[in-house]
């Protein structure tokens, strides 16, 4: 019998996979900016999953979902600024 995985269970599995990817990338000798940008992207995606599935904003009315997702994007872009500044030196 095939049983579909519930959305929250799928989110947990994705969070665990992305956490493993984050740990693996942080220990590899990847280029500083590219590795950092990838780590920030994975962290932003994990934060998006948390906001939508665990905070319950996937079907939320009003601007709160957009505000929280824009905040995640702002923090992710702000975290890239030091690496970009160092790259441009």
C-alpha positions as CSV (number, residue, x, y, z in Angstrom):
1,X,0.0,0.0,0.0
2,X,1.4,3.4,-1.1
3,X,1.0,6.2,1.4
4,X,1.7,9.8,0.5
5,X,4.0,11.7,2.7
6,X,2.3,14.5,4.6
7,X,3.5,18.0,3.7
8,X,4.9,18.6,7.2
9,X,6.8,15.2,7.2
10,X,8.2,16.1,3.8
11,X,9.4,19.5,5.2
12,X,11.1,17.7,8.1
13,X,12.9,15.4,5.6
14,X,14.0,18.4,3.5
15,X,15.2,20.3,6.5
16,X,17.3,17.3,7.6
17,X,18.8,16.9,4.1
18,X,19.6,20.6,3.9
19,X,21.1,20.6,7.4
20,X,23.4,17.8,6.2
21,X,24.3,19.7,3.1
22,X,25.0,22.8,5.2
23,X,27.4,20.8,7.5
24,X,29.0,19.1,4.5
25,X,29.6,22.4,2.7
26,X,30.9,24.1,5.7
27,X,33.7,21.5,6.0
28,X,34.7,21.4,2.4
29,X,37.5,23.5,0.9
30,X,35.1,25.3,-1.5
31,X,35.7,28.8,-2.7
32,X,34.8,31.3,0.1
33,X,32.2,33.4,-1.7
34,X,30.6,30.6,-3.7
35,X,30.4,28.3,-0.7
36,X,29.1,31.0,1.5
37,X,26.5,32.0,-1.1
38,X,25.3,28.4,-1.4
39,X,25.2,28.1,2.4
40,X,23.1,31.2,2.7
41,X,20.8,30.0,-0.1
42,X,20.2,26.7,1.7
43,X,19.6,28.6,5.0
44,X,17.1,30.9,3.3
45,X,15.3,28.0,1.8
46,X,15.2,26.3,5.2
47,X,13.8,29.5,6.7
48,X,11.1,29.6,4.0
49,X,10.1,26.1,4.8
50,X,9.8,27.0,8.5
51,X,7.7,30.0,7.8
52,X,5.3,28.3,5.4
53,X,4.9,24.9,7.0
54,X,5.7,25.2,10.7
55,X,4.5,28.8,11.4
56,X,1.4,28.1,9.3
57,X,1.7,30.9,6.8
58,X,1.3,28.8,3.6
59,X,-2.4,29.7,3.4
60,X,-2.3,32.9,5.4
61,X,-4.4,35.9,4.4
62,X,-3.0,39.4,4.4
63,X,0.5,40.6,4.0
64,X,2.2,38.6,6.8
65,X,3.4,35.8,4.6
66,X,5.0,38.3,2.1
67,X,6.5,40.3,4.9
68,X,8.2,37.3,6.5
69,X,9.5,36.0,3.2
70,X,10.8,39.5,2.3
71,X,12.6,39.6,5.7
72,X,14.2,36.3,4.9
73,X,15.4,37.6,1.6
74,X,16.7,40.8,3.1
75,X,18.7,38.9,5.8
76,X,20.1,36.5,3.2
77,X,21.2,39.4,0.9
78,X,22.6,41.3,3.8
79,X,24.7,38.2,4.8
80,X,26.2,38.2,1.3
81,X,27.4,41.8,1.4
82,X,30.7,41.1,3.4
83,X,31.7,38.2,1.1
84,X,30.9,40.3,-2.0
85,X,32.9,43.3,-0.6
86,X,35.9,41.0,0.0
87,X,35.6,39.5,-3.5
88,X,35.6,43.0,-5.0
89,X,38.8,44.2,-3.2
